């Protein structure tokens, strides 16, 4: 199991990351919460990781804090919740906000996360209520912005990232039209779109 990586951040294209560790480039997927917390490319970085081994792939996920990784693992323990949905949850709300949703049985807010229907939201509340009450250390801190990347526009990159988190292209485009401006970085655009949904 790979538990942590320390190296140089080479690429930061939500939801993907590439971190160079002594000449080896590790590809990871990460929530937008982690993307906000990481520095710009070229800087030193340290992330906590979770490795998922499947028959057809080995997938590595990165987290800025241990608490975010802990919540990711809690989410994976729920039947019907995979890594993609877990990242969507962590991208759409902070761990504290998620814990509040579970504690208050806020099904309506949970169903705003892509990939979570009413039944899955109810299962999350039922399966995790006792666990999250015992996990008082599941919190998140740190924020940051990265400049828009090159290749295609920041808005297009933001739309790609939202689609990777489970939104349909039309939904992602509509969200960005409503919340994004050309002066914003990719991450600022994504953050604004996700915040508008979680209200």
C-alpha positions in Angstrom: 0.0 0.0 0.0 1.3 3.5 -0.9 0.4 5.7 2.0 2.1 9.0 1.2 4.0 10.7 -1.6 6.5 13.6 -1.3 8.0 15.2 -4.4 7.4 17.9 -7.1 4.0 18.7 -8.4 4.4 18.3 -12.2 0.8 18.5 -13.4 -2.4 19.8 -11.9 -5.4 19.3 -14.2 -8.5 18.6 -12.1 -9.2 15.9 -11.1 -5.8 14.6 -12.0 -2.3 15.2 -10.5 1.2 14.0 -11.5 3.8 14.1 -8.8 7.5 13.4 -9.5 9.1 11.4 -6.7 12.8 10.9 -7.4 12.3 10.7 -11.2 9.1 8.6 -11.1 5.9 10.4 -12.1 2.9 9.2 -10.1 -0.6 9.8 -11.5 -3.3 10.4 -9.0 -6.9 11.6 -8.9 -7.9 14.1 -6.2 -10.9 16.0 -5.0 -11.2 19.6 -5.7 -10.7 20.3 -1.9 -7.2 18.8 -2.3 -6.6 20.7 -5.5 -7.4 24.0 -3.7 -4.9 23.1 -0.9 -2.0 22.2 -3.2 0.6 24.7 -4.5 1.2 25.6 -8.1 3.1 23.2 -10.4 6.8 23.1 -9.9 6.5 23.4 -6.1 7.3 20.7 -3.5 4.2 18.8 -2.4 3.2 16.1 0.0 0.0 14.1 -0.2 -1.6 11.2 1.6 -2.7 8.5 -0.7 -5.1 5.6 -1.1 -4.5 2.8 -3.6 -7.4 0.9 -5.2 -6.4 -2.4 -6.9 -8.8 -3.8 -9.4 -8.5 -6.6 -12.0 -8.0 -4.1 -14.8 -6.2 -1.2 -13.0 -4.3 0.1 -10.0 -5.7 3.6 -9.2 -4.0 6.0 -6.8 -5.9 8.8 -5.0 -4.3 11.8 -3.3 -5.4 13.9 -0.3 -4.1 17.1 1.2 -4.9 15.9 4.7 -5.2 12.6 6.6 -8.8 13.6 7.6 -9.9 13.9 4.0 -8.4 10.5 3.2 -10.1 9.0 6.3 -13.5 10.3 5.1 -12.8 8.9 1.6 -12.2 5.5 3.1 -15.4 5.8 5.2 -17.3 6.6 2.0 -15.8 3.6 0.2 -17.1 1.4 3.1 -20.7 2.1 2.1 -22.3 -0.3 -0.4 -22.7 1.2 -3.8 -20.3 4.1 -3.2 -17.1 3.9 -5.4 -14.1 6.1 -5.6 -15.7 8.5 -8.2 -18.7 9.2 -6.0 -16.5 9.6 -3.0 -14.4 12.2 -4.8 -17.5 14.0 -5.9 -18.7 14.2 -2.3 -15.3 15.6 -1.2 -15.3 18.0 -4.1 -18.8 19.3 -3.4 -18.5 19.8 0.3 -15.9 19.8 3.1 -15.7 16.9 5.4 -17.2 19.0 8.2 -20.2 19.8 5.9 -20.6 16.2 5.0 -20.5 15.1 8.6 -23.2 17.7 9.4 -25.4 16.3 6.5 -25.1 12.8 8.0 -25.7 14.0 11.6 -28.8 16.0 10.6 -30.0 13.5 8.0 -29.9 16.1 5.3 -30.8 13.8 2.4 -31.7 16.8 0.1 -28.2 18.2 0.2 -26.5 14.9 -0.3 -28.6 14.2 -3.4 -27.1 17.3 -5.1 -23.8 15.5 -5.4 -23.4 13.8 -8.8 -23.9 10.0 -8.5 -25.9 10.1 -5.3 -29.6 9.4 -5.5 -32.1 9.4 -2.7 -31.4 5.7 -1.9 -27.6 6.2 -1.8 -28.0 9.3 0.4 -30.2 7.4 2.8 -27.7 4.5 2.9 -24.8 7.0 3.6 -26.7 8.4 6.5 -27.7 5.0 7.9 -24.3 3.4 7.5 -22.1 6.3 8.6 -24.1 8.0 11.3 -22.4 6.0 14.1 -19.0 6.1 12.5 -18.9 9.8 11.9 -20.0 10.6 15.4 -16.8 8.8 16.5 -14.7 10.6 14.0 -14.4 14.1 15.5 -11.0 14.6 13.8 -12.4 14.5 10.2 -11.7 18.1 9.2 -10.0 19.8 6.3 -7.9 22.9 6.1 -5.9 24.8 3.6 -6.8 26.5 0.4 -5.1 27.9 -2.7 -5.5 28.8 -6.3 -3.6 27.7 -9.3 -3.3 29.7 -12.5 -5.3 28.5 -15.5 -3.3 25.9 -17.6 -2.4 26.1 -21.2 -3.7 24.1 -24.1 -7.3 24.9 -24.1 -9.2 27.6 -22.2 -9.7 27.7 -18.5 -13.4 27.4 -18.9 -13.0 24.3 -21.0 -10.7 22.8 -18.4 -13.2 23.6 -15.7 -15.9 21.9 -17.7 -13.8 18.8 -18.3 -13.1 18.6 -14.5 -16.8 18.9 -13.7 -17.6 16.2 -16.2 -14.9 14.0 -14.6 -16.7 14.5 -11.3 -19.9 13.1 -12.8 -21.8 16.1 -14.2 -23.2 15.9 -17.7 -21.7 18.3 -20.3 -24.9 20.4 -20.5 -25.0 20.7 -16.7 -21.3 21.6 -16.4 -21.6 24.2 -19.2 -24.7 25.8 -17.6 -23.1 26.0 -14.2 -20.0 27.7 -15.5 -22.1 30.2 -17.6 -23.9 31.1 -14.4 -20.9 31.3 -12.0 -17.6 31.7 -13.9 -15.7 34.7 -15.3 -12.8 34.8 -17.7 -10.6 36.4 -15.0 -10.8 33.3 -12.8 -8.4 30.4 -12.7 -9.6 26.9 -13.5 -9.9 26.0 -9.8 -11.8 29.2 -9.0 -14.3 28.4 -11.7 -14.8 24.8 -10.4 -15.1 26.0 -6.8 -17.7 28.6 -7.7 -19.8 26.0 -9.6 -19.7 23.5 -6.8 -20.6 26.1 -4.2 -23.6 27.2 -6.2 -24.8 23.6 -6.2 -24.3 22.9 -2.5 -26.3 25.9 -1.3 
